[in-house]
Amino acid sequence: MKNKENNTAFWLLLIGGVLIFIIPLSVPILNLHYLKDYGTIGDTIGGISNPLTQILGSIMIYLALKAQLNSNKIIQSQIDNENINEQIRHELEQLHELFVFFENNIKNFSYSFKENNTNSILYGRRAIKRFIQDLEKMKLDLHNDETILQYDGVRELLSILQSATLFLHKISESSISEGDKLFYKSIMQHELLFNIFPYQDLDDHIMLKTEVCNICNKQHSNYPPIIFDKLEELKKQFK
């Protein structure tokens, strides 16, 4: 489009410039003896060439304004693209920070217990698994949310799962590419699968199925339903 406009301007200038010189020089050659009745030959030449010059000037002004408008559109488009790229970079930084926050919460999860008259403490994934196992051994009513929430580990796990939910929501609302969304969802799924989800979720093909609870009719294994329900909500977001 730009080359077409440049070619048009070039030929208009060329033709106009030629006409400006040719028409005045051709007037004396033509049999226009009646021109003397309307003024001198100079006035006639001026009267003929001036409109042509004004037309060419108008065309040049039009082309210059159009070129300026096109240039402004290009500049505005570059500004808009830069703003979009800046927004995407900001969203990627936020996603990274959220994931690091989630990852650190898992690493910092600690659980101390006494075994064989020895005090032990675990961190991260092993601490989470051991804590869930010990909850079942305590013969607690896992369906009593008020009782279960009295344990710091339960509240801490719910907080970790909430940060995962926030992370996935941020992904779905962001403007990043589908490839980046898939990448971040995959690493989040990996972290949840190997750190919090029940062991039978590690492989859909293994023949390890928990029995249905006769109280809530759910296969929540040794996980309290309040945590298991959050895990099920997260699973749906990966399907």
N, C-alpha and C positions, 0 to 999 in steps of 0.2 A: 504493500500500500504506500509506503514511504517513497520507494523508487518511482512508482507511478506518478505521485504528486511532483516529484522532482523533475521527471521527464516533461510533465505538462507545463510546469513553470518555465523550463528551458525553452521549449518550442514556442510558447506564447511570447517570451521575451525576444526570441530570435525573429519571429515573424513580425512582431510589433516594431522592433528596431529597424527591420528592413523597410517596412511600410512608411515609417517616419521619414526615411531618406528618399525613398522612391517616389512617393506621392507628390511632395513639393517639387521635385525635379521634373516630374512628368507633366505638371500643370502647364508650363509654357509650351510644351510640344503639342498638347491637345488643342483642338480648334474651339477654344472657349473665348471667342472675341467679345462675348457679352460680359465677361468679368469686369471690363473697364467701367461698366455702368454701376458696379457695386463697390468700387474702391480700388486701391492699388493692388498690384500682384502680391506684395508682401502681406497685406491684410488677408488676402485669399489663402496664401500658404499657411499663415498663422491660424486662420480659422479652420483649415483642414487638419493641420497637425496637432493642434492643442487638444481637441477631443480624443484623438488617438492616444496622446500622451497621458491624458487623465484616465482613460480606460485602462491602460497598462499600469498606471499607478494604483488604481483601485484593485486590479487583479493582484498586484504584488502585496498590497496591504492585507487583502483577504487571505492569500497564501501564507503570509507571515503570521497572521493571527491564528490560522488553522494549525500551523506548525507549532506555535506556542501552546495552543490547547492540547495538542497531541503530546507535547513534551511534558506538560503539567500532569496529564493522565499517566504517563510512564513513571514520573516521579512519585505520584500518589500511590500507584500500584506497588512500587518498590518500598514505600513507607509501610503500606498495609502488609506486605509480605514479611517485612522485618518485624512488625508488631506481632504477627502470627507466630513467627519463628521464636520470638522472645517469649511469648506466652507458652509455647510448647516446651522451651527450655526450662521455664519456671515450673511447669507442671511435672516435668521429669525430675527436677530437683526435689520437689515436694514428695513425689512417689518414692524416690530413693531414701529420703529422710524418714518417711513412714515405715518403709521396709526395714531400715536399720533399727528404728525404734522397736518394731515388732520382734526382730531377731534378738536384740539385746534383752528384751523382756523374757524371752525363752532362756537365753544363756544365764540370766541372773536369777531365774527361778531356783530356789533352794529348798531342800527338805532334809531336816535332821531327824534321825530316828535311833533307837537303841536296839542292837542286835547282838546276842551272845554276850550280854553285859558290857557291850562296847558302844560308845556313842559314835555315830557315823553321820556324815552329811554329804548329800549329793547335789549336783547342779545340772541345770538344763534338761535335756530330754530324759535322762535316766531318773532325775528327781521327779519329773512329772509322772512317769510311768509307775515309779515306786509309790508315790503319794496316792495315785488312783487305786493301786492294789491294796494299800493299807486301809483306805477308806472302807473297802468292802470287808476287810478282816475285822474292822471295828464293830461289825454287826449293827451299823447305824441304819436308820430308815432313810435310804437314799432318795426316797420320794418326798421327804419332808424338807422343803426348800429352806424353811426358817432355821432348821437344825444344821443343814449342810452349809449354809452361808455363814455360820459362825466360825468356820475354818478359814484361816487366811489363804491357804492354798487354793481353795475353791474360788474365792473372790479374785485372787490373782489370775487364775486360769480364765475366768470370765472376762477379765480386763484384757488379757492377751487375745482372746477370741474377738472381743469388740474391736480391738485395733486392726485385726485381720479383716473384719467386716468393713471398717472405715477405709482400709486400703483398697479393697475390691470395689467399693462404691466410688472412690476417687478415680479408679481406672475407668469405670464405665462412663463417668461424667467428663473425662478429660478429652482434649483435642489431639492427643498423640496418635501415631499411626497404629493400624491394627496389628502390625508386627510387634511393636513395642508393648501393646496391651497383652498380646498372647504371651510374650516373654515374661512380663511381670506376674501374670496370672499363673504361669507355669512354676515360677520359683516360689510363689506363695503356696501353691498346692503342694509342692515338694516339702516345704517347711512344715506345713500342717500334717502332711501324711506321715512323715518320719519323726515328728516330735510330739504330736498330740493325739492324732486319730488312733483308734484302736488298732491293734496289730493285724486283725483280720482284714483291715482296709488296705494293707500294704499291697495285696495282690488279689484281684477280683477272682482269680482262677483257683485259689487254694480252697480246699474243702474244710474250712474252719468257720463255722457259723455258730453264733451264740444263740442260746435258747430264748424264746419269747418270754418276757416277764409276765407273770400271772397277775400282776397288779395294774400295769399300764399298757400291756400288750405291745411293748417295744423291745427290740433287741439291743438294749443299751449296755449289755455286758456288765462290767463292774463300774461303769461311769454313772454318776448321778444324772438323772434325767435333765436337770437344769443345764448341765454341761453338754450332754448328749444332743439335746434339741438344738443347741447353738452349732454343734458340729454338723448336724443334718442340714441346717440352713446354709452353712458354708459349702457343703457338698453340692447343693443345688446350683450354686453359682459357677461350678466348674463343668457342668454338663451342657 
